[in-house]
């Protein structure tokens, strides 16, 4: 488990560094949800590797969800020409291309695998799916305020100049519902696998427990 999280930390560090090797500076990269979610996961991973206390399950679920959102939005929306919000073709250097895939593909996959393979099951509550929206909604406010100041928006579905506030509001509602449903899917998978494990071992499922642990 620790090996996976150490690899994730290195992937985040390498991804951000490689992306910053191009025209974008480090400070220019920070306003993007991609980098914020990846850095949040790296901080979480470092905390768990060197922790002296157990980690709340809600925190693990949150950072895992956020990097999963990063991967899904990139591949289904930003890199998908059929989405309507695809980014314009960008001529990346080889280093930037590797960094881009580390942050949008490798880290999200490692995060989900870490959760599925090593965490105890039955620790997520249904209300967590709503709690986990706090960061994406906070990011929305941040992106809009920053856009007012700099007249620049990090993603096409948040671009007030192109969509207007009404269009951005529709995008925000769509993504909020999608993220909430994804959070519910996390909770459902957690509970379903807990029940299956309990049935296989003839033990009661430990739903509602707050602390993330490792499988023996």
N, C-alpha and C positions, 0 to 999 in steps of 0.2 A: 504493500500500500504506500509506504513512504517513498519507494523508488518511483512510483507513478507520479506522485506529487512533486518530487524533486525534478523529474523530467519536465513536468508541466511548468514549474518555475523557470527552468532553463529555457523552455520554448517561449515563454512570455518575454523574458529578458532578451532573447535573441531576436524575436519577432519585432519588438519595439525598436531595438537598436538597428536592425537591418532596414526597417522602414524609415528611420531617421537618417539613414545614410544617403537618402535621395534628397529631392528639393525640400521636403517637409522637415521642419525642425522638431525637436522633441516637444517643445511647448505648442507647436502647431498641430501635433498629433493628439495631445491630451484632450481636446474638446470632443473627440469622437467616442461614441459609446463603445466601439470595439476596443479601444485602448483602455478605457476606464473599467470595463468589465473584466478584461484580461488581467489588468493590474490588481483589481480586487480579488480575483481568483488566486493570483500569485501570492498576495499578502495572506490570504486564507491558508494556502498550501504551506507557506513558511510557518505560520502559526501552529498548524497541526503537526508539522515535522518536529518542531522544537518546543511544543507545548508542554506545560506542566499540569494543565487542567483539561478536562474534557471539553469538546466543542459542541455548542448548541446545534441541534439538528436543523433548526430554522435557518441558521446562518449558512450551513453547508448547502441546504436546498436553494437558498437565494443565490449564492455565487455560482452554483452549478447551472441554475436556470438562466442567469444573465449571460454566461458564455455560450450556453446553448442557443439563446436568442441571437447572439452575435453570429454564430455559424449559420443558423437557419435564415435570418434576414439577408445575410450576404449571399448565400447560394440561391435562395428562392426569389429574392427581390432585386438586390443590387447587381448581381452578376447574371441575372436571368433576363435576356432581351424581351421576353414575352410578358414581363411583370408590369411594364408601364413606368417603373421607377428605376430602370437599369441605369447605372452610371455610364457616362460617355467613355469610350475606349481610352485607356490610360496606358501610356508607354512606360512600363516599369523596367528598371534595371533588374538584372538577375537577382541581386541582393534583395531588392524590394519585393520581387515576386515570391521569393522564399519566405521573407518576413510576413507577407500578406497571407500566405497559406498557413503559416504557423499559427497566426492569431485567429484566422477564420475557420480553420479546419482541424489542425492538430490539437490545439488546446481544448476546443469544445469536445472533441471525441475523447480525449484523455479524461476530461472532467466527468463526462457521462459514464465512461467505463469505470472510473474510480468509484463513483456512486453505486453503480449496479453490482460491481464485483466485491467491494470491500466493506460497505456500510451495513449496519444492522437494519433490518426491515421494520416497518410498522411505526416509524417515528414522526411521520408528517401528519399534521392535522389539516382538515379541509380549509380552515380559515387562513392557513399560511399562503394559499394561492392569492388571496386578496392582499395580505401583508407584503408579498413579494413584488407587488405593483408599485410600491413606494418609490423605489429607485428609478424605474423607467419613467414614472410621472414627474419625479423631480428632475430627471434629465430633460424631459420635454420643456419644463419651465426654464431650465438653464439654457437650452438651445434657442428658445424664442427670445429670451432677454439678450443673450449674446448676439443673436441675429439683428436685433434692433440697434445694438451699439455698433457692430461691425458691418452690417448689411451683408452678412455671409452666414449660410446655414449648412450644417454638416452633412445632411442627407436630403435627397430630392423630395421625399415625402414630408419633410418639415420646412420646405422652402416657401416662405410666405410670398416672396416676390413672384413665384410661378403659380402657386395654388391659391393665394389669398388666405386669410385666417379661417374662412369657412372650409376651404379644402384641407387645410392642415388639421382642423378640428375633426373632419371626417376620417382622415388618416389616423389621427390619434385615437379615436374611438375604435376603429378597426383593429389597430395594433394592440390596444389595451385589452380588448376582448380576446384576441388571439393569444396574448401572453397569459391572461388569466386562465384560459382553457388549457394552455400548455402547463401551467402550474398545477391545475387540477389533474392533468395527465400524470405528472410526477407523483402527486399524492395517491392517485389510483394505482399506479404501478407499485408504489411503496407498500400500500395496504394489501394488494393482491398477492404480491410475492411473500408478504408476511404470513398471510393465511395459508398459502401453499407450503411454506416452510413449517408452519405450526402443524398442518395436517400430516406432513411427512414425518415429523418427529413426535407427534402426539402431545405437543406443548401448546399453551394458549398464545395467540398472537399478542405482541407487546405494543399495541397501538397507543399513540398518545405520549410515548416516552420522549423526553426533550433532548436527550444527549446522543450525539453521534458516537458510535463505537466501531470497532473492527470485528470482522468475523474471526472466530477462533481458527 
